[in-house]
Amino acid sequence: MDLPWGAALAGIVAGLAVAVPLGAIGVLILQQGVAHGWRGAAPAAAGVALVDFGYAGLATAAGTGVTRALAGATRPVQLLGAVVLAGVAGRGLLALRSARSPTEPAAPATDPATDPATDPDGSRDGVRGSRVLARFVALTAINPMTAVYFVILAAGLGTTVTGWAAGCAFVAGVFAASLAWQLALAAIGSFAGARMPAWARTATGAAGYLLVAGYAVRLVSG
């Protein structure tokens, strides 16, 4: 049986199209790598790719039905995403401020109590991958740019991807491309973080959270 290479290639292109633009989720994956290394960032990358996989599967299975079902829901999704991103940015900035408090001992770039890459006791060696993965699945699932992209994609799939074999190949291509890109971001963050002094990691974290806050403002104004 001939493999549907065309559908797989289309999936790879679609996966890269949604993954490569560096949005708020990409910034957060980079921060995970800087603050917690590969072990803390790889589950985050996997969580993002899993959501892309799920959205691609839904778009392929439902086709234009997804577009009809979500017609008019773009603005509420944008506002929800803005609220969540603003909360993530606010908590992150407050954690950085607490870490630099003169009454506290020197602290890592992020607060272990609020950062998804550490255990509740703050152990950097006790990273719980499942918790990180779940956090990033939730963040990506409500990311409006991801949702809107796949809704638009669904409108055109009826004529480009037909049959179960082509649909599976398309979804597999999306997942492979997204996972590869997110893992690349995790690796870049891990590589950079391992070579940064503590003050640079703190500064990078602050800049990243401010950028996430900027994305939230953009969603509200858009």
LOTOR-638882 format. One line per 2 residues: for each residue x, y, z of C-alpha. Coordinates in Angstrom, 3 decimals. Each point is the difference from the previous one (the first is absolute). Layout:
<sites>
X/Y/Z; ...;
</sites>
This chain:
<sites>
0.000/0.000/0.000; 1.360/3.412/-0.964;
0.566/2.289/2.930; -1.756/3.402/-0.204;
3.221/1.974/-0.056; -1.758/3.095/-1.298;
-2.301/0.117/3.020; 2.936/-0.586/2.357;
1.930/2.842/-1.615; -3.048/2.240/0.277;
-0.173/-0.881/3.691; 3.665/0.861/0.521;
-0.516/3.372/-1.664; -3.128/0.654/2.077;
1.782/-1.017/3.210; 2.921/2.308/-0.681;
-2.338/2.823/-0.986; -1.656/-0.026/3.401;
3.151/-0.803/2.010; 2.747/2.156/-1.479;
-1.437/3.502/0.671; 1.365/0.762/3.466;
-3.088/0.719/2.048; -0.617/-0.022/3.727;
0.217/-3.791/0.301; 3.329/-0.093/-1.808;
1.360/2.650/2.349; -1.109/-2.036/3.004;
1.701/-3.140/-1.360; 3.226/1.955/-0.423;
-0.330/1.214/3.589; -0.522/-3.550/1.205;
3.248/-0.966/-1.645; 1.908/2.984/1.374;
-1.246/-0.458/3.568; -0.253/-3.798/0.254;
2.016/-1.516/-2.806; -0.963/-2.733/-2.399;
-1.774/-2.093/2.627; -2.369/2.836/0.828;
-0.629/1.149/-3.577; -0.382/-3.249/-1.960;
-3.377/-0.902/1.607; -1.212/3.523/-0.760;
0.943/-0.486/-3.654; -1.822/-3.338/-0.060;
-3.107/1.577/1.510; -0.158/2.648/-2.711;
0.470/-2.588/-2.752; -2.760/-2.174/1.474;
-2.477/2.864/-0.198; 0.982/0.684/-3.607;
-0.518/-3.713/-0.641; -3.452/0.142/1.568;
-1.065/3.111/-1.883; 1.259/-1.449/-3.290;
-1.898/-3.221/0.645; -3.188/1.908/0.772;
0.389/2.186/-3.063; 0.626/-3.030/-2.218;
-2.909/-2.015/1.399; -2.581/2.785/0.088;
1.167/2.115/-2.920; -2.225/2.985/-0.640;
-2.207/-1.040/2.914; 2.641/1.437/2.343;
-0.183/3.326/-1.769; -3.791/0.106/0.244;
-0.030/-1.066/3.662; 2.504/2.652/1.044;
-1.248/2.789/-2.238; -0.232/3.195/2.033;
1.947/-1.446/2.950; 3.338/1.539/-0.918;
-0.342/3.065/2.237; -0.923/-1.901/3.205;
2.932/-2.354/-0.613; 2.307/2.996/-0.429;
-1.180/1.572/3.260; 0.387/-3.271/1.910;
3.493/-0.433/-1.364; 0.876/3.582/0.947;
-1.131/-0.533/3.588; 2.008/-3.209/0.354;
3.142/1.465/-1.555; -0.271/3.121/2.172;
-0.293/-2.230/3.072; 3.056/-2.032/-1.000;
2.003/3.177/-0.605; -1.120/1.608/3.258;
0.808/-3.034/2.123; 3.355/-0.396/-1.689;
0.998/3.628/0.563; -1.105/-0.130/3.636;
2.017/-3.179/0.475; 3.078/1.681/-1.432;
-0.490/2.975/2.302; -0.330/-2.280/3.023;
3.132/-1.860/-1.029; 1.939/3.267/0.039;
-1.382/1.168/3.357; 2.804/1.086/2.369;
-1.637/-1.932/2.824; 0.225/-3.257/-1.908;
3.081/-2.050/-0.844; 1.229/-0.081/-3.571;
-2.633/-1.746/-2.072; -0.236/-1.546/-3.462;
-1.367/1.989/-2.906; -3.563/-1.127/0.690;
-2.008/-0.774/3.109; -0.212/-3.768/0.554;
-3.406/0.379/1.636; -1.578/1.436/-3.135;
2.139/-1.400/-2.777; -1.356/-3.166/-1.655;
3.404/-1.586/-0.366; 0.667/-0.645/3.684;
-1.513/-1.968/2.830; -1.944/1.794/2.755;
3.032/-0.264/2.262; 2.044/1.985/-2.519;
2.443/-2.747/-0.874; 1.558/0.704/-3.382;
1.008/-3.657/-0.213; -3.552/-1.201/0.563;
-1.522/1.234/-3.240; -3.299/-1.673/-0.634;
-0.349/-0.367/-3.730; -3.691/-0.842/0.161;
-0.781/3.240/1.792; 1.961/2.066/-2.511;
-1.653/-1.837/-2.886; -3.484/0.557/1.436;
0.625/3.714/0.546; 1.161/0.515/-3.570;
-2.818/-2.090/-1.420; -2.455/2.296/1.776;
1.806/3.184/-1.028; 0.240/-1.049/-3.637;
-3.583/-1.274/-0.193; -1.371/3.432/0.878;
2.589/1.892/-2.027; -2.251/1.855/-2.470;
2.548/0.083/-2.797; 0.277/-3.790/-0.006;
-3.761/-0.494/0.103; -0.736/2.561/-2.708;
2.702/-1.405/-2.270; -1.434/-3.492/0.059;
-3.547/1.284/-0.474; 1.177/1.743/-3.171;
1.922/-3.096/-1.023; -3.108/-2.150/0.415;
-1.842/2.024/-2.618; 2.382/-1.139/-2.736;
0.658/-3.584/0.990; -3.071/-1.422/-1.656;
1.556/0.342/-3.439; 3.658/-0.614/0.879;
-0.112/-2.942/2.428; -2.436/-2.789/-0.807;
-0.131/-3.524/1.382; 1.112/-1.391/3.326;
3.547/-0.797/-1.137; 0.601/3.536/-1.256;
-1.579/1.429/3.154; 2.254/-2.062/2.254;
3.052/0.976/-2.028; -0.949/3.669/0.198;
-0.473/-0.080/3.785; 3.261/-1.939/0.455;
1.799/2.640/-2.061; -1.420/2.805/2.147;
1.065/-1.761/3.191; 3.515/-0.820/-1.229;
0.651/3.555/-1.217; -1.394/1.629/3.118;
1.875/-2.310/2.369; 3.284/0.510/-1.844;
-0.321/3.778/0.166; -1.067/0.144/3.646;
2.850/-2.315/1.005; 2.382/2.270/-1.899;
-1.222/2.954/2.079; 0.447/-2.065/3.170;
3.547/-0.884/-1.030; 0.866/3.618/-0.808;
-1.304/1.171/3.366; 1.824/-2.783/1.830;
3.263/0.716/-1.811; -0.210/3.722/0.733;
-1.116/-0.413/3.608; 2.890/-2.302/0.848;
2.419/2.747/-1.019; -1.705/2.981/1.612;
0.791/1.437/3.418; -2.909/0.265/2.426;
-0.591/3.700/-0.672; -0.250/-0.641/-3.744;
-2.545/-2.768/0.520; -2.047/2.370/2.165;
0.199/2.761/-2.604; -0.941/-2.417/-2.761;
-2.947/-1.246/2.037; -1.253/3.546/0.581;
0.299/0.845/-3.687; -1.849/-3.169/-0.949;
-2.881/0.631/2.389; -0.294/3.596/-1.218;
-0.210/-1.329/-3.541; -2.748/-2.413/1.041;
-1.852/2.917/1.601; 0.382/1.865/-3.282;
-1.668/-2.888/-1.836; -2.901/0.198/2.467;
-0.440/3.733/-0.652; 0.121/-0.623/-3.723;
-2.763/-2.588/0.248; -2.250/2.371/1.936;
0.590/2.874/-2.410; -0.335/-2.188/-3.069;
</sites>
